[in-house]
Amino acid sequence: MSLWAIADIHLSFKSNKDEWDKLKPRGPEDGLILAGDIGESLKTLNDAFETAKKNFKHVFWVPGNHELYSSGTAPEDEMHLRGEAKYMACVMNAKKHGVLTPEDEYMTWIYENEDGMQAGAVICPVFALYDYSFRPDHVSRDGVLDWCMEEGIRATDESLLWPTPYATRDEWCHRLVSQCETKLERAAETGLPLVIINHWPLREDTIFIPKVPRFTPWCGTKKTENWHKKYHAKVVVTGHLHVRRTDWIDGVRFEEVSLGYPRQWKEAKDVGNDVNSMMREILPGPHPPEPGMEPPTAWRTLGTVRLERPRVTTQLSRRNTIHT
């Protein structure tokens, strides 16, 4: 049983939808993680789930910001769905297909580990949203949107992602974080390592988006920074950034598994990749590094199915990085 992951497939783009239709099955017991931003409408989500379940026995989904959008151009039967109501409509859609969501009980995954031994992990889809706390210390919460606008950055979320029935996205985020922590604590009590899946990054230091550096306030919450240690994670799976990368932090593997908008993965497509080869293997995955010997960030611009050997080293930020 292998477990694969992909995020940000954005099926509202025709070329991405055409690629998704080429999805192929793996092993008969394999699973697929869809880590958010599948599309904006329930129909798009329905089509994605139907295709995924035809090819994978187990499918896990967490919402991204795009699933939560409510706009005047939405189908008539969706226009009234805002905030939590839109999220729950997505959850009910997933249930129709047997897709597991953050609202379901976590599943224990049995697989052959990197040493060839039988092992188990708890698969934990979570929905934690963001609270604008990924910002510099000198920027206040009240001033964060103005700070972003100094460089012309304003997320579409500000117009289309409603927090209803909560007063703010921050309040909704904090409620969600509390709910997630309760479930993760129970999962950790099993003694098995966790695979934590969230659309938004859990840690600010795994974000590197130099073209839009002031987009970080919409990228997560500092309340999740130590979840990988607190809940004994084996792997953390996220998307949102459209920047594929692999990090090892405190012995835990962090995988950003985005596909992205068509133009953002064109280079990978031009060298022969498709949606199948752009998926990331989560389990069993590679052998963890020795303590204190964690490799630098691996940047997977071209994408590969399995963890590739790093090639060109470049200093990009406080963390050493490797381009692949």
Stockholm file with secondary structure:
# STOCKHOLM 1.0

chainA/1-324         MSLWAIADIHLSFKSNKDEWDKLKPRGPEDGLILAGDIGESLKTLNDAFETAKKNFKHVFWVPGNHELYSSGTAPEDEMHLRGEAKYMACVMNAKKHGVLTPEDEYMTWIYENEDGMQAGAVICPVFALYDYSFRPDHVSRDGVLDWCMEEGIRATDESLLWPTPYATRDEWCHRLVSQCETKLERAAETGLPLVIINHWPLREDTIFIPKVPRFTPWCGTKKTENWHKKYHAKVVVTGHLHVRRTDWIDGVRFEEVSLGYPRQWKEAKDVGNDVNSMMREILPGPHPPEPGMEPPTAWRTLGTVRLERPRVTTQLSRRNTIHT
#=GR chainA/1-324 SS CCEEEEBCCCTTSHHHHHHHTTCCCCSTTCEEEECSCSCSSHHHHHHHHHHHHHHCSEEEECCCTGGGCCCTTSCTTTTTCCTHHHHHHHHHHHHHTTCBCTTSCCEEEEEECTTSCEEEEEEEECCCCCCSCSSCTTSCTTTHHHHHHTTTCCCTHHHHCCCTTSSSHHHHHHHHHHHHHHHHHHHHTTSSCEEEECSSCSCGGGCCCTTSGGGGGGSCCGGGTTHHHHTTEEEEEECSSSCCEEEEETTEEEEECBCCSGGGSHHHHHTTCCTTTTCEEEESCCCCCCTTCCCCEEECSSCCSSCCCCCEEEECSSSEEEEC
#=GC SS_cons         CCEEEEBCCCTTSHHHHHHHTTCCCCSTTCEEEECSCSCSSHHHHHHHHHHHHHHCSEEEECCCTGGGCCCTTSCTTTTTCCTHHHHHHHHHHHHHTTCBCTTSCCEEEEEECTTSCEEEEEEEECCCCCCSCSSCTTSCTTTHHHHHHTTTCCCTHHHHCCCTTSSSHHHHHHHHHHHHHHHHHHHHTTSSCEEEECSSCSCGGGCCCTTSGGGGGGSCCGGGTTHHHHTTEEEEEECSSSCCEEEEETTEEEEECBCCSGGGSHHHHHTTCCTTTTCEEEESCCCCCCTTCCCCEEECSSCCSSCCCCCEEEECSSSEEEEC
//
